[in-house]
């Protein structure tokens, strides 16, 4: 997508020559105009009035992407009289003059900071799991229970709860990230599956603890790529379900939580382990965790080279592994995550490149995306809510490795896709 400060020479039109169908560029910092993007196709008369109200005498336009051309001849390209890249003098903040989209972006970033802090706290709880669970089981389980209660409250009682993709906050703590991901994603599904608060609590706790049996598997096996396992090593790792059941009984966990720990690798078609159970023999909470665990392992495998994008993982599970999961739960996951889950890199219908930042379960095809716009710093990248901007849609998902280096660095696709939730997002009526 061409940007206002690129080297492409486009002809100009005067403000009087603006018309519907012209693809124009606004050569101003994005926060000094009311439009979400610095370049777009004019679609209605109201946009023309707003453009003229900016007081700019002329605008660049792209004939190739325009549906109409100005009636009078365009002005040939000319060297700009203003260096739009030069630092702008700082102006005192004036909330009344701040465009609405700039205020919404500031509010969104503030909420992300709050979610960030909650995520760090949650991952800290899990980081203490190996240290304290066996030595101080009662206190550790109580702390984990408070985290689960927070998620139960959010996902069952807040209709506006959204899911965000988080940055690299946990360093090498992949095990804790995986447990947290599985718990958050599992809890996200509870409302659509009509789980009661108590059933949701059991699900959340079981999801956090589903891999506790890995404590008994040697590091030399855990850190090895699965493709390099010998058969004895593969069999040893598979025993983590049995080990987890044993540890769970020692901790006095409820039978429903023990079932999640023991059955989270069982598959609906009987191809899972340790017992090869069929769907009817797997408890509903364990079915949820088995599905989410499989998804997160596709996105965050031990070997990063084998990682699928969230979009690829969900598509693969639906197209080629559907028989392994409870159909109702898989459909609910697709509804909640959308076709383009958080962390997906996408191209938009206006040719912009973006990363899906958060998903709105009510409108899964209309997530919030962070736009690649080299005219603004990465820290201030525009964030677009596609539910509000119905004229723009997602065209397709793309692999991060196919991005130009500058675009890749700007969007910073995560090595590990990590999720957390925001239950304080404003509702549409607000």
N, C-alpha and C positions, 0 to 999 in steps of 0.2 A: 504494500500500500504506500503510495507516495505521500510524503510528509511536507508540511509547509516550509521547512528549511532544507529541502533536498536541492540537488543541482539541476533538476529537470526544468526546462524553460517552457512555461505555459503562457498562452495569451491571456490578456486581461479583458474584463468587461467592466463598464461603469456600474455604479449602483442602480442607475436607471435601466440598465440593460438586463438586470437579473430577471429570470423567468423560471417557471417550473420545468424540471427536467435537466437543468444545468448542474454539472458536478463541479462544485466550487471549493476553493481553499480559503480559509480565514487566516491571514498572516498576523495573528495576534496570539499572545499566550492564552492557553485554553481557559484560564480562570478569569479572563477579561471579556468573555462573551457568554451568552446563555446557552450555547449549544454543547452537547456532550462531546462531539468530535470536532477536530479542526478542519476536516474535509468530509463532504457528504453531497448527496444529490438532493437538490431542492424539490420537495414534494408537495408544498402547499403555499398559499398566499401569505399565511401568517409568518412562515419562515422568511419570506422576502421582506416583509415589514420589519422583522427583527434584525435582519441583515442591514437594511438601510438605516435603522436606528443606531447602529454602531458608529456611524459617521465616517466610515471608510470610503474614500472616493472611488475605489476600484477593487476588484477581486480577481484572482487567478482562477481559471477553469480548465478542465480536462475535456477536450472535444471527444476523445475516445470513449469516455465513460458517461457522456451526456446523452440524454434522450432527445434533446432539442438544442438548437444553436441560437445565439442572439440575433435579432433581426438586423441590427446595424453591424457593420464590420467590427470584429474585436480589435483591441489595442495590441500591437505586437509586443513580445516580451521585451523587457527593459531591465537594466540593473536596478535592484531595489534601492529606494532612497533612504530606507531605514534598515539598520542592522537588527533584525528581530532576534538574533542570538546574543546581542549585547545584554549585559545584566541590566535589569529594569530597576529604577530607584525604588527603594522600599517605601510603601505607603502605609499610613496608619490603618489598622484594621477597621473596617466599616461594615458591620454585619448587614445593615440595611441594603448596601450596594453589592454584597456578595451574591453571585448568581446562585439560584436554588440548587443546581447540580453540584456546585462547589461545597455548599453547606452539607449536602447529603453525603458527599465523599468524605468530608472531615468527620461526620458522625460515624460513618462506616468504619473508618480507620480507628476511631476511638473504641468502637466495640471490638474490633479485632485485637486491640491491645488488651482489653479485658479478657477476651477468650484466651489470648496468649498466656496470661497469668494463670488462668484456671487450668490450662493444659499443663503448664509447668508444675503446678501443685499436684495434679493428678498423676503425672509421670513420676514425681518424687515419691508419692505413696507407693507406687509399684516398684520403685527402685529399692525401697526398704523391704520388699517382699522376701527376697532370699535371705536377707540379714536377720529379719525378725519373726517370720512366720512360724518357724519351728521353735524358736526360743521364747517368743511372746505371742502365741497364737491368738489369745483372746483380744489383746489390745490391737494387734494388726488387723484382724478380721473386723473389729469394730470400726477402725479407720477406713477400711475398704468399704464397709457397709455404708458409711456416710457418703462416700463418693458415689456409690450406686444409688443411694436415696436422692442425691442431687440429679442424677440422670433420669430416674423414675419421674421425679417432679417435672423436669424439663420436657421429656418426650411425651408424657401422658397428659400434662395439664397446660402446656403452652403450644397453641396451634401454630404460632409463628416461629417455632424453633427451626434453626437452619444448621446445616453442616458445612464446616469450613475446612479447607486444606491448610495445614499448618506448615511452618518452615522447619528447618533442621534444628530442633531444639534439644534433642536428646543425645547428640554425639553418637557414641557407639552402643547406645542402650537399645539395640534393635528388639531384644526380647520384651522389654517393657513397652516399647512402641507397638509391637504386635498385639500384646494383650490389651492395651488401651484401645487400639483400633477395633479389635474384635468386639470389645465390650460396647464401645460407642455405636458402632454400626448395628450390632444386635439390638441395642436399646432403641435405635431409630425405627426398627421394624415393629416394635411392640404395639403401637397404637393401631396401626392398620390390621394387625393380627388379633385384635381384641384381647390382649393380655390384661389381666387384672393387675393392680399395683403390686400385690404380693408375688404373682407369677413373674412380673417384670423384674422384681427385686432378685428373685431366684435366678432368672436368666442373666442379669447383670453380674451377679457374684460368680456364677459358674463360668461366664465368659472371661472374667478377670483371672480366674484360677485354672482355666482349661488346660494350660501347659505346665502345671506345677510338677508333673512327673518328670519333666526334663532336668530337674535338679539331680536326679539319679543317673543321668546319662553323661558319660565323660566328655569333657570339652573337646578332646581330640576327635570325637565323632560329631558333636554339635557344630563345630567350626569347619567341618569338611563339606565340600560340595556334594549334594545328593547323587549326582551323576558319577561320583568317584567312590561311592560306598561299595564295600564288599557285601556279600549276602549276610554274613554275621553282623556287620555294622548296621545294615538296614533293619535286620530283625531286632537288634538292640535298641535302636531309636524307636521302633514301633512299640516297644515295651513301655514307653512313657505313659501310655493310657493305663496300664496295670499299675505302674508306680504311682501315678496320680491318684488312682482309686485308693491305694493303700495309705498314702499320705493324707488324703481327704478323710478317711475313716479315723485316722489318728487325731485329726483336728476336730472331729465331731461334727463334720458338715452334714447338712440335711441330705436325705436320699435323692431329692430332685437335683441338688447341686452335684452330687457324686455321679449321677447319670450323665450330666453334661460333660464332666471330666472324662468319664470312661467312654462315652459314645461320640465324641466330637470328630472322629475320623470315620464313622460309619456312613454309608451311602445308601440312598433310597433303593438302588438296584441290587443291593447285597454285595457290592464290590469293595466295601470298606473294611476296616479292621477296628478292634481285635476279634470280633465275633462274626463279621459278615452279616449283620442284621439287615432286614428289609425295612421299608418305610414304616409299616404298622408297628414294628417292634422298637422303633426309636422314639424317645419322648419328644414332644413338640419343642421344648427349649433346646434340646440337643440338636434337633434338625436345624434350628436357626443358627446355632453356633457352628455347626458343620458347614453350612453354606457360606457364612461370613468368613470363617477360617480359611476356606478354600480360596475365596476371592482375594483376601489379603495376602495369602501366600503367592498368588499369581502376580500381584502388584509389587510385592516386596520379597522376592526369593533370596536365598543365601547368595546366589551368584547374580549381581546386578545386571550382567549382560543378558540374562534370561528374563528380565522383568518385562511385563506387559504394561501398557498404559491402562488407566482405569477403564477407559472406553473399550479397549481391546479385551480386557479381562471379562467384563460384563457381557460383551458380545460373544466371546468364546464359550462362556458358561451357558448362555442361552441357546446358541446354535449347535454346540457339539457335546455338551455335558448335561443337558437338561434332565435326562433320565436319572441322574445321580442325586437330585434334590427334590424336596417337596415343592411341587409346582406353585402352590399358593404363596409360599415364602419367597421363591425366586421372583414371581411377578411383583410382590410387594417391594422387594429390593430394587427392581428396575423402576417402579413408580417413585420410590424415595430418592434414589440416586440420579434418576434421569438417564437418558441415553448417553449423556456426557457427564460423568461423575466429576466431583472436584479433583483438580490436578490434571485434567485433560487439556491438551493444547489443541485449539480449534481455529479454523478460519471462519470468518463471518460473511454474511451475504454482501457486505460492503467491501469485501476483500481485506479487511483488517485481520490481524493475527492476535489471538488472546489466549489467556489461561483461565479456565473455569476456577473461580475462587470459592464459591459457595452455592449450595443447591437449595431451592425452595420446593419442598415436597408437594405443595399445592400446584405448582407449575413446573414440572421436572424438565421441560424443554426450554424453560426461561430462567436459567441460572444467572448469577452475577459473574461477570468476567472482568479480568484485568487486561486492558488493551496495551499492545505494543505501540508506543508513540515516541519516537526518538526525539521529538521536539520538546519533551518535558523530561525532567529527571526520573529515574526509575522509582525513587521513593514517592513521587507524586503522580505515578502512572494513573491515568483515568480508569475508573471502575464503572462499568456499565451494567445496570440492572435490566436484563432483557424483558422482564415482565412489564416495565414501564415503556420500553422502546420497542413497540410491536413492529415497527418498520424494519428492524434488524433481526436476523435469525442466524443460527449456527448452520454453516454449510456442511462441514465435515470435520472429523478429528484427524490430527496429523501426529506422526511420531516426532518427539523432540529432537532426535538425531538428524532429522531432515531440515531443521531450521538453520538459517545463516548464523554464523557465530555470534554476531552482535545481537540478533534477536534472541538466541538461546541464552546469552548472558543476561539480557534484560529481563526475560520472563523467569529465569532461574528455575527450570523444572527440577523437582526434588529427587534426590537419589532414593529416598524412602518417602512414599506417599503416606502422610500422617493426617488423621482427621480429629477434629474436636467440634463441639457444638456451641451454639449461641442461642440462649433462650430469652435474650433481651432485645431481639430485633423488633423494630416497630411494626405493628400490623398495618395493612394497607389503609384501613380506616383512619389510623393515626397520621 
